[in-house]
Amino acid sequence: MAVTDEAIDRIKEMIVSGELRPGDKLPKEADLATKLGLSRNSLREAVKALSLIQILDVRQGDGTYVTSLEPGLLMGAIAFVVDFHHDRSVLDFLQVRRILEPAATALAATRIDAAGIAELRGLAQVDEPRPSTERLIEQDLRFHRAIAGFSGNPVLCSLLDSLSSPTMRARHWRGLTQSGSWERTVREHQAIVDALESGDAEAARAWSTAHIAGVEQWLRKVA
């Protein structure tokens, strides 16, 4: 194991064991290096690596702290990697989305309240006579993000949010090239909301699966 990797593992152990908790300040570099039996250079490299994935927060002139470790913060590293994937790999992301989003939608059916249904009803409608593709995509993203939020699972919500970037390009392409795609999207969104309002988790799951599968099937034909 590389020395830097060992240093990363040692800091990870301190966090997992509870010796270091969210918001805690790490000991001074020299003291921590001595405690862990590491060189200051390897410790410094480990801190740098852990700060890149937002496990640690290096504050100039103050010290290094454990972050909140909230899922939304930690999933940022996944979103960063996802942004580098293009072309046919978007199908892989759509497959993952087809697995995760119906599960989130089914959870939302058991937890959403009347205010949430009203919010989704608004996001499922297109009031403008000729909205731009960009406007429709923005509303589509807000609709799906809201459903994930109503699942009540912050990890699932963050994972789905990280998948938005590559699949958004596919949605934009479909909106520009496939006739009637947005009308179909609106109908499917409304069917999802109907299922959520009735509290029917399996119907909500089924509509969500069909909705995402439609984009995936179209992309397989044209890619």
Salt bridges, closest charged atoms under 4 A:
GLU19 OE2 - LYS35 NZ 2.22
GLU29 OE2 - ARG40 NE 2.95
GLU29 OE2 - ARG44 NH2 2.69
GLU45 OE2 - LYS48 NZ 3.69
ASP57 OD2 - ARG59 NE 2.98
ASP62 OD1 - LYS25 NZ 3.76
GLU101 OE1 - ARG97 NE 2.87
GLU101 OE2 - HIS144 ND1 2.26
GLU128 OE2 - ARG135 NE 3.02
GLU134 OE2 - HIS172 NE2 3.37
ASP140 OD1 - HIS144 NE2 3.24
ASP140 OD2 - ARG171 NH1 2.67
ASP140 OD1 - HIS189 NE2 3.00
ASP161 OD1 - ARG145 NE 2.75
GLU188 OE1 - HIS211 ND1 2.51
ASP194 OD1 - ARG121 NH2 2.64
GLU197 OE1 - ARG121 NH2 2.70
GLU202 OE1 - ARG205 NE 3.29
GLU216 OE1 - ARG98 NE 2.57
GLU216 OE2 - ARG220 NH2 3.19
